[in-house]
Amino acid sequence: MCKIVFDKTCVSVSKTNSTMKEQEKHESRRRSIIHEFCLHTPTQALPGIARSQSIHNRLFSLISFIGFTIIMAYVVSTTVLAYFEYPTQIDINYASERPQYFPAFTLCNASPLRFDKN
């Protein structure tokens, strides 16, 4: 445990070096997982963002990706709303001209014998 001395009194710091190292390890694991996901995703912009070396290129690609994603979501939502607002007119008329009776006798050929193969 790390200790700091002020005027001959000991004050202990809550985080030790080992817990700080563990936090850094978890943080690097998270970054590694996100980086690997971005490199291998089929989304077009994310591999370019993950591979870019310059912060300017990375920011430009990220801002472009987010902007175009927002534009796409807007266009898709307006298209879906326009589809559901399209007026439809349904006119169903049922006219029974004459009664049609179900046949009293039905011939069903469920025979296992086939006459086409001799």
Beta strands, then each sheet from edge to edge (+ up, - down):
strand 1: 3-6
strand 2: 9-12
sheet 1: 1+ 2-
end
